[in-house]
């Protein structure tokens, strides 16, 4: 399952985000996103807009194309 497939308020654990662009990976790591981190989908905007999720007490928005490359395991 990928991050983009989660519904609002679903919780999951990040398994792998190595398919994401290297620059985006670095930015996520600097924001505290890492493998085995628990995340919660807060909002998905319509018409292919960005996704907003929460991890480590902060909200992060990423593009839908990047969210489709982050593998998660639903809790």
Secondary structure by P-SEA (a helix, b strand, c coil): cccccccccbbbbbcccccccaaaaaaaaaacccccbbbbbccccccccbbbbbcccbbbbbcaaaaaabbbbcc
